[in-house]
Amino acid sequence: MRLWSLHPALLDRQGLTACWREALLAQAVLLDRTKGFTRHPQLDRFRAQPEPVVAIAAYLHALRDEAARRGYRYDPARVHLPDDARTRGVGRMSVTSGQMELELAHLLTKLAERSPERHRWVAAVGRASPHPLFVVVPGDVERWERAS
């Protein structure tokens, strides 16, 4: 499971779609609707929020917004909570600068293999902007990270 801390605009089509599916799975875990992935470390940061389901809904709505911007149709009905004042008003979550750097390097490796044009664009951007739900704080790679 990869719930990117990076802004969805940096992801290629495959990455955006995979993130959408994995975030839907994360939502199912947080709603106690599945027995799989319940201990996945990527969920720790959502579980630490006062309202984890609201936080994952906000995360999903930002992915859907990016998909819509690109002309893709992700079904908003699959998100447990609507895109409204509650999900738009959820507090931003922190992510460390070290985590952002690791994720950018990880993404660039993936893009080099499957989306060379997107790789060039992301490399030219040169910095890891965060998903709208996150704010970057100084620090090393997050404890929950399991990337190799």
Secondary structure as UniProt FT lines:
FT   HELIX           8..10
FT   HELIX           13..30
FT   TURN            31..32
FT   TURN            36..39
FT   HELIX           41..43
FT   HELIX           44..47
FT   HELIX           52..69
FT   TURN            70..71
FT   HELIX           76..78
FT   HELIX           85..88
FT   STRAND          93..96
FT   HELIX           97..114
FT   HELIX           116..125
FT   TURN            132..133
FT   STRAND          134..137
FT   TURN            143..144
//
